[in-house]
């Protein structure tokens, strides 16, 4: 299994083959093949394991960060977008067992499906080797992303940073207006943010959140520069 196999071997983790197969079984494939078990329960477990390990790590590593800052840091690392990038780095997409409909719409490259599989693999590792194995595995997957995210400052979450800036200025909370184009399997989103009668944007992305984050970044940079000036 390409990079995943190499990583497991490097970490000394012998994954149960049946659990590994289950981790890659998407519900669309299961529905077309006698409604066999899916990876959703493993995903549920992996999500919880990932959250505990990342939360403990950032709590101990960044003692000067507030609860809100730690929450944003954790969110940046365990978000669907971040986990889908991990899946791509490991080459998990081609290994996912998908139904015909998902195959036709390139489900193997959808952020949501890739993120779910990443969590399911973490769940399988945890059931196989317990906390020692899952802790080693998760740290190898996310520690570089934690370090990178910790240095982003306001860019860790532009929407939250903009909200704090706007609140400090005494203005009403930002309002986001978005629209999308394209077919369901290939949507493209545009967003603007309205603040104190001014419009900033547009942000553009393949997700609504991404477009809003871009719009928030534009607004934050303009307003913070004006405040400093």
C-alpha positions as CSV (number, residue, x, y, z in Angstrom):
1,X,0.0,0.0,0.0
2,X,2.7,2.4,-1.1
3,X,3.6,5.1,1.4
4,X,1.3,3.8,4.1
5,X,2.9,0.4,4.1
6,X,6.3,1.9,4.3
7,X,5.3,4.2,7.2
8,X,3.7,1.4,9.2
9,X,6.8,-0.8,8.7
10,X,9.0,2.1,9.8
11,X,7.0,2.6,12.9
12,X,6.9,-1.1,13.7
13,X,3.2,-1.3,13.4
14,X,1.7,-4.6,12.1
15,X,-1.8,-3.7,11.1
16,X,-4.5,-6.3,11.2
17,X,-5.3,-7.0,7.5
18,X,-9.0,-7.2,8.0
19,X,-9.1,-3.9,9.8
20,X,-7.0,-2.3,7.1
21,X,-9.4,-3.6,4.4
22,X,-12.3,-2.3,6.4
23,X,-10.7,1.1,6.8
24,X,-10.8,1.5,3.0
25,X,-14.4,0.3,2.5
26,X,-16.6,3.3,1.7
27,X,-20.4,3.0,2.2
28,X,-21.0,3.4,-1.5
29,X,-19.0,0.2,-2.2
30,X,-20.6,-1.7,0.7
31,X,-24.1,-0.8,-0.6
32,X,-23.3,-2.3,-4.0
33,X,-21.8,-5.4,-2.5
34,X,-24.3,-6.9,-0.1
35,X,-24.4,-4.1,2.4
36,X,-21.2,-5.3,4.1
37,X,-19.6,-3.4,7.0
38,X,-18.1,0.1,6.1
39,X,-15.3,2.2,7.5
40,X,-17.7,4.5,9.4
41,X,-17.2,3.0,12.8
42,X,-13.4,3.0,12.4
43,X,-13.7,6.6,11.3
44,X,-15.6,7.5,14.4
45,X,-13.0,5.9,16.6
46,X,-10.1,7.4,14.7
47,X,-11.6,10.9,15.0
48,X,-11.6,10.6,18.8
49,X,-8.1,9.1,19.0
50,X,-6.8,11.8,16.7
51,X,-8.4,14.5,18.8
52,X,-7.0,13.3,22.1
53,X,-3.4,12.9,20.7
54,X,-3.4,16.3,19.0
55,X,-5.0,18.1,21.9
56,X,-2.5,16.8,24.4
57,X,0.4,17.5,22.1
58,X,-0.5,21.2,21.5
59,X,-1.4,21.7,25.1
60,X,2.0,20.6,26.2
61,X,4.0,22.1,23.4
62,X,2.4,25.6,23.5
63,X,1.9,26.5,27.2
64,X,1.6,30.2,26.3
65,X,-1.4,29.8,24.0
66,X,-4.9,30.6,25.2
67,X,-7.8,28.1,25.0
68,X,-9.1,29.8,21.9
69,X,-5.7,29.8,20.2
70,X,-5.3,26.1,21.0
71,X,-8.7,25.4,19.6
72,X,-7.9,27.1,16.3
73,X,-4.6,25.3,16.1
74,X,-6.2,22.0,16.6
75,X,-8.9,22.7,14.1
76,X,-6.4,23.6,11.5
77,X,-4.6,20.3,11.9
78,X,-7.6,17.9,12.2
79,X,-9.9,19.6,9.6
80,X,-11.1,17.7,6.7
81,X,-8.9,19.7,4.4
82,X,-5.8,19.0,6.5
83,X,-6.6,15.3,6.8
84,X,-7.3,14.9,3.0
85,X,-3.8,16.3,2.4
86,X,-2.4,13.7,4.7
87,X,-4.3,11.0,2.7
88,X,-2.8,12.4,-0.6
89,X,0.7,12.3,0.8
90,X,0.2,8.7,1.8
91,X,-1.4,7.8,-1.6
92,X,-4.6,6.5,0.0
93,X,-7.0,7.7,-2.7
94,X,-6.5,4.8,-5.2
95,X,-6.9,2.3,-2.4
96,X,-10.4,3.3,-1.4
97,X,-13.2,0.8,-2.3
98,X,-15.9,3.0,-3.9
99,X,-19.2,2.4,-5.6
100,X,-19.7,3.1,-9.2
101,X,-21.2,6.5,-8.6
102,X,-18.3,7.7,-6.5
103,X,-15.8,6.4,-9.0
104,X,-17.5,8.3,-11.8
105,X,-17.3,11.5,-9.8
106,X,-13.7,11.0,-8.7
107,X,-14.6,10.1,-5.1
108,X,-11.0,9.0,-4.6
109,X,-9.9,12.6,-4.6
110,X,-12.8,14.2,-2.6
111,X,-11.6,15.9,0.6
112,X,-14.4,14.4,2.7
113,X,-13.8,10.8,1.6
114,X,-10.0,11.1,2.0
115,X,-10.3,12.6,5.4
116,X,-12.7,9.9,6.5
117,X,-10.3,7.2,5.3
118,X,-7.4,8.8,7.2
119,X,-9.4,8.7,10.4
120,X,-10.5,5.1,9.7
121,X,-6.9,4.1,9.3
122,X,-6.0,5.8,12.6
123,X,-8.8,3.8,14.2
124,X,-7.5,0.6,12.7
125,X,-4.0,1.3,14.0
126,X,-5.4,2.1,17.5
127,X,-7.4,-1.2,17.6
128,X,-4.3,-3.1,16.5
129,X,-1.7,-1.6,18.7
130,X,-3.4,0.6,21.3
131,X,-2.3,4.0,22.4
132,X,1.5,3.4,21.8
133,X,1.0,2.6,18.2
134,X,-1.7,5.2,17.4
135,X,0.3,7.9,19.2
136,X,3.4,7.1,17.1
137,X,1.3,7.0,14.0
138,X,-0.6,10.3,14.6
139,X,2.5,12.2,15.6
140,X,4.2,11.2,12.3
141,X,1.2,12.3,10.3
142,X,0.4,15.6,11.9
143,X,3.4,17.0,13.8
144,X,4.8,18.9,10.7
145,X,1.4,20.4,10.2
146,X,1.1,21.4,13.8
147,X,4.5,23.2,13.6
148,X,3.6,25.0,10.4
149,X,0.1,26.0,11.7
150,X,1.6,27.3,15.0
151,X,3.6,29.9,13.0
152,X,0.7,31.3,11.0
153,X,-0.6,33.9,13.5
154,X,-3.7,35.5,12.1
155,X,-3.6,33.2,9.1
156,X,-4.4,30.2,11.3
157,X,-8.0,31.1,11.0
158,X,-8.7,34.3,9.0
159,X,-12.4,34.3,9.9
160,X,-11.7,34.1,13.7
161,X,-9.0,36.7,13.4
162,X,-11.2,39.0,11.5
163,X,-14.0,38.6,14.0
164,X,-11.6,39.6,16.8
165,X,-10.4,42.6,14.8
166,X,-14.0,43.8,14.0
167,X,-15.1,43.3,17.6
168,X,-12.2,45.4,18.9
169,X,-13.2,48.1,16.5
170,X,-16.8,48.1,17.9
171,X,-18.4,47.0,14.6
172,X,-21.1,44.5,14.1
173,X,-20.0,40.9,13.3
174,X,-18.9,40.2,9.7
175,X,-21.6,38.9,7.3
176,X,-20.6,36.5,4.6
177,X,-22.4,36.3,1.2
178,X,-21.5,33.3,-1.0
179,X,-22.6,31.7,-4.3
180,X,-21.4,28.7,-6.3
181,X,-21.2,27.6,-9.9
182,X,-20.6,24.2,-11.6
183,X,-22.0,20.7,-11.2
184,X,-22.4,19.1,-7.8
185,X,-19.2,17.1,-8.1
186,X,-17.2,20.1,-9.2
187,X,-18.5,23.2,-7.4
188,X,-16.6,26.5,-7.3
189,X,-17.5,29.0,-4.6
190,X,-17.2,32.8,-4.4
191,X,-17.7,34.7,-1.2
192,X,-17.6,38.3,0.0
193,X,-17.6,39.6,3.6
194,X,-19.6,42.7,4.6
195,X,-18.3,44.8,7.5
196,X,-19.6,48.2,8.6
197,X,-21.1,48.9,5.2
198,X,-18.0,47.8,3.2
199,X,-17.6,44.8,1.0
200,X,-14.4,42.8,0.8
201,X,-13.6,40.0,-1.7
202,X,-14.3,38.0,-3.5
203,X,-12.7,34.9,-2.2
204,X,-12.6,31.9,-4.5
205,X,-12.3,28.2,-3.6
206,X,-13.6,24.7,-4.3
207,X,-15.3,24.9,-0.9
208,X,-17.6,27.5,0.7
209,X,-15.4,27.7,3.8
210,X,-12.3,28.2,1.7
211,X,-13.9,31.1,-0.2
212,X,-15.0,32.7,3.0
213,X,-11.5,32.3,4.5
214,X,-10.0,34.1,1.5
215,X,-12.5,36.9,1.7
216,X,-11.8,37.2,5.5
217,X,-8.1,37.3,4.7
218,X,-8.6,40.2,2.3
219,X,-10.7,42.1,4.8
220,X,-8.3,41.5,7.7
221,X,-5.3,42.7,5.7
222,X,-7.0,45.9,4.6
223,X,-8.5,46.7,8.0
224,X,-5.4,45.9,10.0
225,X,-3.2,48.0,7.7
226,X,-5.6,50.9,8.1
227,X,-5.6,50.5,11.9
228,X,-1.8,50.5,11.9
229,X,-1.7,53.5,9.6
